[in-house]
Amino acid sequence: MNKQTKIASTDEAWDSGELGTNAEHAMVAPSEFEEAVDASLGLKSISIRLPVQLIEAYKLIAVHHGIGYQPLMRDILQRFVPEGLKEVVQHHENKAGEVDSQLEEWKKAA
């Protein structure tokens, strides 16, 4: 009889890979599980084509920070969007101001 030694479930055992890395015990999660996780986190999978060099650069940066490159990309995009939205709003506020000025000029001319 082959009796396996049980490894204590500690943070260190998971971090070192002593637990959780045996392919014999791995399986693909059902698609319903992936969909539930995405829905609970408000995520949607998309496909995007990027230059290979850009992806490799993201991977190097991600390794340096101890995260995956896709979460790094998501973080960078999330940081960009608020500033991008501010730029769009400012542009439209400026355009609205120009229109208001033009209307005032037309009123004075009439």
Secondary structure, 3 states (H helix, E strand, C coil): CCCCCCCCCCHHHHHHCCCCCCHHHCCCCCHHHHHHHHHHHCCCCCCCCCCHHHHHHHHHHHHHHCCCHHHHHHHHHHHHHHHHHHHHHHHHHHHHHHHHHHHHHHHHHC
